[in-house]
Amino acid sequence: MSIYDQHLDKNAANFVALSPVSFVERSAEVFGDLPAVVHGARRYTWAQTRERSARLAAALRSLGVARGSTVSVMLPNTPEMVEAHYAVPALGAVLNTLNTRLDAPLLAWQLHHCEASVLITDREFAPVMAHALRLLRQEHGRQIVVIDVLDTEYTGPGHALGAQDYEALLAAHAPLARLEGPADEWDAIAVSYTSGTTGDPKGVVTHHRGAYLNAVCNAATWTMPHFPRYLWTLPMFHCNGWCFPWTVALLGGTHVCLRRVDARAILDAMREHGVDHYCAAPIVHNLLINAPAEWRAGITQAVRGMVAGAAPPAAMIEGMARIGFDITHVYGLTEVYGPAAVAVKRPAWAGETLSEQTRLNGRQGVRYGLQEGMTVLDAETLAETAADGQTMGEIMFRGNIVMKGYLKNPAATAKAFEGGWFHTGDLAVMEPDRYVKIKDRSKDIIISGGENISSLEVEDALYRHPAVLACAVVARPDPKWGETPLAYVELKSDATVSAEELVAHCKGLLAGYKLPREIRFEPIPKTSTGKIQKFQLRERARSNSAIE
């Protein structure tokens, strides 16, 4: 035994399990008088937000919520959603944020699968949640406690589903003396469900340590100052808002809540509340690029946006630069708490042309500072690929910012962690500077006549046409070539262009065999976070081919 192992044990004075709940207590203690939440006419300081969260925790405890319990929430980006991120983990319970665009059968399945004992739901979602709760009773024999949120900023239809009212519950319970984290930082903090495009969705279980570290990484990655004014354009139900509910608490910032995401509402909020940071999928950034210039009038502060996606279109990055918004490109998955890699901007890049800056910034980049490993490996041998920008492999992660595993699915967990790495399924190359660049999802590579075609490369060419608002390229079955590229395109509201003109445009950017063989001008299905749902388009392409 080393001398450093003697009489130097962990104790209450020198070791505390890491939990982002501690950020809330600190901000209430030292920044208690500063603004924490803005939502319509409502304003809460950090002291008030901490008190409301502690009252919610006390109320949930009175309803039997304890360590290992699951609390599901069906909420938009409102103060109640922020408070749930602070109160539920403080009890050692697990937060399950439901996607507000899911249908009732899938919602019922998720509530049953994670064994939710309490549901907090906004009255806007009363119809679908009433159906889901009915299915939960009929098909799974489960009854859960329902707490209704009557948000003052919502004036549409809806009704109470349960016997508990959110504000009445808070008023009836004295706040807990302290919001405390768990005894073990490996305890689960949240369960978030993947899309379930191939069978049942998987419940991604994350822990307090990972949420704490990724919240810190967000601040370091973005060099966020104290007291940021953060706009909730990203749904908080998506990967727990990429851990930003806790990042904002860490920095004593202000949550500017937004129930509805559209360009006018975003820009108005930026102007009115001095917003300086926001996160969104590429399509939301495109809304801002294409908004009338007068909507941006009066936004004089520097605005920084974070974009995530397998490969944000180069035209989007260029467009944000033109309107003066500084964009940071991050990459990740639900299994790594949202973003866990970033295209770190090196000082020398500022001297490059806009086109080259766009190329550099469009890469997935390097691992977050507190993530232990991210590289490109051969999926079969797990050998690292050459950093030559050419050799394709699969992006893999390892470290503290990786999920515990998939709930009640040991086989999927073992497969995801095979070889001691988390397998993302994203195909990429490692460039000479060791920045990673995605080429495609493994299921999105188009194999035409034996040649691999990256759907992302074709999409990038289409996005460079000024008429294109959104596009997605998938494989279409072809009797001669096996597969050929099929492009679905949405045009900007005031634009017109023919399929022939778009193909001619692509000819200047792509090799001949990569050109779309067909272009369809149709609505493109998207998730609530703005991600394009290619699985629906692949099914549509196969169905149409079968008919033909």
Buried (B, 14 or more C-beta within 10 A) or exposed (E): EEEEEEEEEEEEEEEEBBBBBBBBBBBBEEBBEBBBBBBBEEEBBBBBBBBBBBBBBBBBBEBEBEEEBBBBBBBBBBBBBBBBBBBBBBBBBBBBBBBBEBEBEBBBBBBBBBBBBBBBBBBBBBBBBBBBBEBBEEEBEBEBBBBBBBBEBBEEEBEBBBEBBBBEBBEEBEBBEEBBBBEEBEBBBBBBBBBBEEEEBBBBBBBBBBBBBBBBBBBEBBEBEEBBBBBBBBBBBBBBBBBBBBBBBBBBBBBBBBBEBEBEBBBBBBBEBBBBBBBBBBBBBBBBBBBEEEBBEEBEEEBBBBBBBBBBBBBBBBBBBEBEBBBBBBBBBBBBBBBBBBBBBEEEBEEBEEEEBBBBBBBBBBBBEBBEEBBBBEBEEBEBBEBEEEEBBBBBBBBBBBBBBBBEBEEBBEEBBEEEBBBBBBBBBBBEEEBBBBBBBBBBBBEBEEEEBBBBBBBBBBBBBEBBBBBBBBBBBBEEBBBBBBBBBBBBEEEEBEBEEBBEBBEEBBEEEBBBBBBBEEEBBBBBBBBBBBBBBBEBBBEBEEEE
